[in-house]
């Protein structure tokens, strides 16, 4: 049987109605395929990447909310309240892996809004390239988006930028801010986009933030101290440590997607879009707003970088040297990503021995350090308000209060991380209260305290 003759520029229709609908959907929605692949890839990573400290904190606070505890008063954290709403599935008992799958779906849902922004800023093939570039940037395993706040803020933030309604843009922008505070760094972009209608955006966003904050009126002082003023102290503490974080870029973010970042640099010289440039500037500001440089922060830079990369990929690649250079960058990116996945898998199992020891002990477990993921690995819930080291170091008065409390009433199991970014000065005072010690690579476990406390 000979193959049917195909006319130039026309697709031979399949005899399968389902395949015909798929091809038609792909033509109408060019973002659909990259979004679906991004969801599948992030779902796979959900079961490979080690737990992140922030993920554990969000789950702990969400679990506390479900069981009648107040965030900020009963369980400390300094993030805005909507992140715990996103985390309610985990609070109701879902595993962190399942929470990551939910985050993957929310992240993938942001892809069509990138496609809409591409239609505004780009022309030709670049319009279809942008969603793919966005998904490839977010799919970098070294970015480790997981179920961090960035995974949930991208959808409302990009929807706010892409929507044709100022009122809706303000509401979505408010959701983004109350999910992750640094999303407020995109305010200049919102003002640039809406100009005379900016007052509608500001009014709606402010109203939504007020409505979300209203339920915390009974504990307004704790809410203000933890979710607002503490973040200023948090950034100041980072600045005292190293000002270089403000200008340097996390290497893993670049190495895992080198060709796209090079294309973005090229595109920066080609793209003539004020909105894209302002968006990129705001994204960089949001990444550096806390003065820390964690890899997952860079997810907020993925959308403007994708627009620039799509424009840059129009750069002619004719000639052996250019093609060889692109191939070399691709090999480096793939090798770096594969190596990252290998070490991620090793890191995930680094707590196996520690978990086995802790599982044999009863009573309260307390983590003295910033590795809050330990609570998830050992399947225990913290019982104290300050259950990780960040507030104890950033606010010395809180640290002294916690020290006296722990010395007076030591937990049954004390876990001290070995490489905390936030070092507690009085760790040795607390370690001296325990008869047994077992050392592991990520943390040391102390058991059998010299006195027992029934308060917690």
N, C-alpha and C positions, 0 to 999 in steps of 0.2 A: 504494500500500500504506500503510495507516495504521499509525502507531506503536503498538506494544502498550501497553495500559494498565498503568501502574505503580501498585502499591499503596504507600501511604505507609510509609516506614521500611524498604522492602525493595529490594535491588538486583536488577535483571533480570539473570539469568545469561547469560553469553555462550555462543555455540555452540562457542567455542574452549576446549578444556581448558587450554591454556597460559595464556590470559588469566584463566580462573577460578582457577588456582593462584596467579597473580600477585596478584589481588585478595585471595585468602584469606591469602597470605603478608603482604600489606600490613596486613591487619587484625590478624593475630597478632603481627607484628613492626613496630610503627610507626616504629622506628628505621632500618629497612632502606633506605627511599628517601633520607633525608638522608645516611646513611652512603655510599650509592652515589654520590650527587651530590658529596659532599665528596671522595671518592677521585678522581672524574673531574676536578674543579676543581683539586685539588692536583697531579694529574698534568699538567694543562695548564700550571700555574705552574712546574712543574719545568723546563720548557724556555724560560721567559721570565725568571725572576728571575736576577740575577747571582749568581755563586758567593759564598758566605760564607766568611770566614777559617777559622772552626771546621770547616766541612765539609771544607776542604782539609787541615787538620791531621789530622782523623780518618782521612781516606783515606790520607794519607802514613804514619801510624803503622800502620794496618791492613795496608798494602802491606809495610811493614817486618816485621811479624809473620809474614806469609806467606813472606817471604824470609829468615827466621831471625834477625831483629833483635829485641832486647828493647825494648819500650816503657819509657820512663823512663830507662833506661841508655843505649841507643844513639840513641833519638829522644825528645826531651823533649816531654812534655805533662803537664798537671796534672789531667786528667779521670780518673774511675774506669774500670777496665778493661773493663767490659761494653760501653761505647760502641764499642770497637774490634771486639767480637764482632758487634754489629749491623752494623758496617761491613765485614765480611769480603767481601761481594760486590764492593765497590769495591776492596778489597785484592787480590782475585783478578782484577781487570781491568775491572770494570764502570765505566761512566762515572758522573760525579756525577749526571747526569740520571736514569740508571737507579736509582741509590741513592735519589734523591728519590722515584721511583715506589714503591720498596719502603717508604720512610718514609710515603708517602701511604696505602699499604695498612695499615700498622701503626696509623697515626693513625685511619683510618676504623674499624678494629677496636675502638677504644675507645668508639665511639658507643653500642653496646648497654649498656655499663656506666653511661653517663650516663642512659640510659632507666631502668635499674634504680634508680638513685639518685633519679630523678624520681618513680618510683612510691612510694618511701619518704617523700619530703618534700613532695610536691605533691598536689593533688586536681583533679578535673575536667579541663578542656581543657589545663591547664598541663602535665599529664603528657606529652601528645603534643607540646606546643610546645617543651619543654626540649631534646630532641635536635636540633630544627631550629635553635634559638638557639645551641647548642654548635657546630654545623657552620658556621653563619654567622660566628660569632666566629673560628673557626679558619681560615675561608676568606678572611678579610681579607688581601688581598695585602700590605698594609703590615706585617702581623705577620711575614711571611717565615719561616714555620716551616721550609720546605724539608726538609733532612735533618739539621737540628740535633738536639742531644740531646733536646730537648723532644718531638720527633716520636716518639721511641722510648720515652720515659719515661711518656707518658700512659697507654698500655695497661696496663703492670703496676701503675702507681700507682692508676688508677681501678678496676682489677680487685681490687686489695687492699682498697680502700674498700668495694666492693660485695659481695665474696664472703661467704657465710655461715659460713665456717670460719676460726677464729682461726689455725690452723696454716698454712693456705694463704695467709691474709692476710699473715702474717709473711714467708713465702717470697717472695711477690710484692712486698712492701714492700722486702725486701732486694734484689731485682732492680732495683727503681726506684732505690734509693740507689746501687747499683753501676753504674747507667747515668748518673745525674746526682746529684751529691752534695747539691745543694740540695733534693732530694726528701725528705731527712731532716727538713725543716721541717714535714712533715705528721705527725710523730710524735705531737704533742698530739692530733690528730684520731684516730689509731689508738688511743691510750689512752682517749679519750672514748668511742669506739664500743664497745670491748671491756671496759673497766672491769676486772672481776675476772679476765677471761681475758687481760689485757694481757701477763702474763708469757709466755704462749704466743707472742704476736706478737713480743715482744722477743727471746725465745730463738731462734725460727726465723729472724728477720731477721738477728740477730747471727751465727748459724751459717752462713747463706748468704754473708754478707759475708766470713767467715773462710775458707770454702771457695773463694770466688772469689779471695781474696788469696793463698791457699796456693801456687799455682804461681810466685809471685814471691819465694818464700823465698830463692832463690839471689841475688837482687838486692834483698833486703829494704830495704837502706839507701836505694838510689835510689828504690824504690817509696814508702817513707815520706816522703822529702824532697820528692818531686815531687807525689805524689797526695794527701798529707795536709798536711804543714807548709807547703808552698808556698802553698796556698790561703788560709791565714791572712795571709801576707804580701801576697798579691794583693788581698785585701779591705782591708787596712790602707793599701796604696798608693792605692786608690780613695778612701778616706776623707780622705786628705791633700789630694786634688785638689778634691773638692767634696762637702760634706755634703748639698747640696740633692738629690742623687740619691735619698736615702733617703725623701724626702717627695713629690717630683714624679713625675708619671706621663708616660711616653713619649707625646707628642701623637699620633703617627701611629696608635697602637693605638686611641685614642679616636675620632679623626676617621674612621677607616675603618669604624666600626660604631657611630656615634652613637646611633641609635634604640635599639639593644640595651643600650648602657651606661646610657642614660636610664631604660629599663625596669628595669634591674638596680637603679638607685638607688631607684626607686619600690618595687620588690619587697623591698628591704631593710627598708622600713617595714611591709610586709604579711606577709612570710613568718615564721611562728613555728616555726622549726626550728633547734634548737640545733646539730645536726650540720652543717647548711648554713652557719650562721654561723661555726662553728669551722673548717670547710673553707675558707671564704673568707679568714679570718684567716691560716690556714696558707699558703694560696696566695700572699697578699701577702708574707708573710715569706719564702717561697721565692724570689719574684721579686727581692726586695731583699737577699737573703742575701749576694750577692757585692759589694754596694755599687755595682754597675754597673746600667745601665738599658737594655740592648739590647732591641729590640722582641720578638724571639722568646722572651725569658724569660716574657712575659705569656701564653704558651700554657698555662702551668700554672694560670692564673686562669680559663681558659675554662669549666671545668665548674661551679664554684660561681657564676660570673657568669651562666651559662645558667640555672641553677635560680632565681636571683633575678630574671632577666629574664622567665622564664616566669611567675613569680608577678606581676611588675609589668605584664605585658601583659594581665592580667585587669582592669586599671584601666580604667574606662569612658572611651571616646574620643568620646562624643557631643558634638556642638557643633562649629561651624566653626572656632573658634580652635584647639582641640586638634588637629583633623584637619590644619589648615594647618601647625601647628607640627611635627607628625609628618612631614608631607610635606617640609617644609623640611629637617629633619634627615636624612631619607632622601636628598634631593638632594645635600646636603653630603657625606654618606658616599660616595655613588656617584661624585661628582666627585673627591673625594679619592683614592678607590681607582683610578679611571681615570688620574688624574695620576700616582699612584704607579707604575702599570704602565708608563706612558710613560717616566718617568725610570729605572725599573728596566731597561727595554730599552736605553736610552742607556748606562747604567752597564755593562751586559753587554758592550757593544761599545767601551767606553772603553780596553780593553787591546789592541785589534786592532793598532794601530801598534807598540806595545811588543812584542807577540808576534812580529810580522814581523821586527823588528830582532834579537830574541834567537834566533829560529830560524836565523839566518845564522851564529851563533857556536857553536863547539864548546866542550866542557869543562864545568866546574862552574858552576852558576848559584846565586847566594846572594841571598836577600831580606833586606835590612836595614830592618825595619819590622814592623808587625803585619798586613800584607796578605798573609797566607799563601796566599790564592787565586791569587796570581801563579804559583806553582808549577804549578797546574792549568792556567792559561791558556797557559803556555809549554810544557806537557807535559814538565817536568823534575822529577826527584826530588832533594830536598836530600841532601847527603852529610855534614852535620855534626849533632851532637847538638842544639845550640841553633840551630834553623833559622828562628826568628822572634824579634822583639824583646822580647816580653813577659818572658821569664825574665831577659834581659840588663838590663832596667830595674828590675824588681821586686827582683832579687837583684844588687846592685852587684858583689859578689865574682865572680859568674858573668860579669857584663858585662865586667869587667877581664880575666878569663881569655880570654873570647871575643875581646876587642879585640887582645890580644897574639897570639893564634892567627891572626886575620885579617890583621894587619899582617905577620906572619912568612910567612904562606902565603895570599896573596890569591886569591879565586876568579877564574875566567876572566871571568865576567860578574857584576857587582854591580848590583842593583836597589834603589834607595832610594825608599821611598814618601814622598809629599809631605804627607800629612795623617794621619800615624800618631797614634793615641791615646797610644802609648808612644814618646816621643821619646828616641833614643839621643844622648847628649851628644858622642860622639867620631866622629860620622859624617864630618865634614870630614877627619879624619886618614886615614880609609880612602879617601875619594874622591880624595885627592891622589896615590894610587898608580896612577891610571889616566890614559891618554893621550887617550881618546875619551869623549865624553859626548853623549847624546841625551836631550833633555827631552820628557816627555809629561805630560799632565794628572795622571794618578794616580800616576806614579812616574818617576824618571829612571834611565836605563840607562848604566852605565859599562863600557867594554870596553878591551882591550889594556893589561893591567897592566904595570908596569915590570919586574916579575919574575914568573916562573912557578913553580908549586909542583906537584909530582907526588904529594903525600901523599894527596890525596883523589881 
